[in-house]
Amino acid sequence: AGSLVVMYMGLRLMLSREVAGPAINVNIPLMKTIGMACVVTWFNPQAIIDVSLLLGSFRVALPPEESGLFLWGVVCASCLWFLSLTTISSLFKNRFTPRLLRIINLVCGLVIFFYGVKLGWSFVELWQSTF
């Protein structure tokens, strides 16, 4: 089901003709914004796998006294990453033409869609090897 959600997200992004601009209504209700954020975050199987397995395995390899520092490092790196993305986007927002945004949407949509296909294929291979 997770791979289907990821493929759907990629398709929606690729097929979307709307890009941010003065004609786009950005007054989205708060609950819809929260819902979209939850779908991207909590319904994304790769995000769950990354957080639970990757970070969990790193944390287990550390001595207990260093696990708090590791967690703070992950939180700080995440905040820095998203703050940097937001700042860079804000600085260069006037250079993002509708055509460039459409190209970015197509590329990102393709990557997301094919990642969903790969995730689904990995599930099928795992299922077949189990039985």
C-alpha positions in Angstrom: 0.0 0.0 0.0 2.9 2.4 0.8 4.4 1.9 -2.7 1.0 2.7 -4.2 0.8 5.9 -2.2 4.3 6.9 -3.3 3.6 6.2 -6.9 0.3 8.2 -6.7 2.2 11.2 -5.2 4.7 11.0 -8.1 2.0 10.8 -10.7 0.1 13.7 -9.2 3.3 15.8 -9.2 4.1 14.9 -12.8 0.5 15.5 -14.1 0.0 18.8 -12.2 -0.1 21.7 -14.5 -0.3 24.3 -11.8 2.9 25.8 -10.4 3.3 28.5 -7.8 2.6 31.9 -9.1 0.4 35.0 -8.5 -2.7 33.2 -9.9 -2.4 30.2 -7.5 -4.5 30.3 -4.4 -2.2 29.7 -1.5 -4.9 30.2 1.2 -5.2 26.5 2.1 -7.2 25.6 5.2 -5.0 24.7 8.2 -6.5 21.2 8.5 -5.8 20.4 4.8 -2.2 21.6 5.2 -1.7 19.4 8.3 -3.3 16.5 6.4 -1.0 16.9 3.5 2.1 17.2 5.8 1.0 14.0 7.5 0.6 12.1 4.2 4.1 13.1 3.1 5.6 12.3 6.5 3.7 9.4 8.0 2.3 7.6 5.0 5.7 7.6 3.3 7.1 4.1 3.9 10.7 5.2 3.1 10.6 7.9 5.8 9.4 5.4 8.3 12.1 2.9 7.2 14.8 5.5 7.3 13.9 6.7 10.8 13.3 3.4 12.4 15.9 1.3 10.8 18.7 3.6 9.8 18.7 5.9 12.8 17.9 3.0 15.1 20.9 1.0 13.9 23.2 4.0 14.3 21.9 4.6 17.8 22.4 1.0 18.8 26.0 1.1 17.7 26.7 4.0 20.1 27.4 3.8 23.8 24.4 4.8 25.9 26.1 8.0 27.1 26.5 9.2 23.5 22.9 8.5 22.3 21.6 11.8 23.5 24.2 13.7 21.6 23.5 11.6 18.5 19.8 12.4 18.8 20.5 16.2 19.2 22.8 16.0 16.2 20.1 14.4 14.0 17.6 17.0 15.1 20.0 19.9 14.5 21.0 18.6 11.1 17.4 18.2 10.1 16.5 21.7 11.2 19.6 23.1 9.4 18.7 21.2 6.2 15.2 22.4 6.0 16.1 25.9 7.1 18.7 26.0 4.4 16.2 24.8 1.7 13.7 27.4 2.8 16.3 30.2 2.8 17.7 29.3 -0.6 14.2 29.0 -2.0 13.3 32.4 -0.6 16.5 34.1 -1.9 16.0 32.7 -5.5 12.2 32.8 -5.7 12.3 35.5 -8.4 14.3 33.2 -10.6 11.8 30.3 -10.5 9.8 30.7 -13.7 6.7 28.7 -14.3 8.6 26.7 -16.9 11.4 25.9 -14.5 9.0 24.9 -11.7 7.2 22.6 -14.2 10.5 20.9 -15.1 11.3 20.5 -11.4 7.9 19.0 -10.8 8.4 16.6 -13.7 11.8 15.5 -12.5 10.8 15.1 -8.9 7.6 13.3 -9.9 9.5 10.8 -12.0 12.0 10.1 -9.2 9.2 9.7 -6.7 7.1 7.5 -9.0 10.0 5.2 -9.9 11.0 5.0 -6.3 7.5 3.8 -5.5 7.8 1.2 -8.3 11.1 0.0 -6.8 9.6 -0.1 -3.4 6.7 -2.2 -4.7 9.0 -4.5 -6.6 11.2 -5.0 -3.5 8.0 -6.0 -1.7 7.1 -8.5 -4.4 10.6 -10.0 -4.4 10.5 -10.3 -0.6 7.1 -11.9 -0.7 8.3 -14.4 -3.3 11.4 -15.3 -1.4 9.3 -15.9 1.7 7.0 -18.5 0.1 
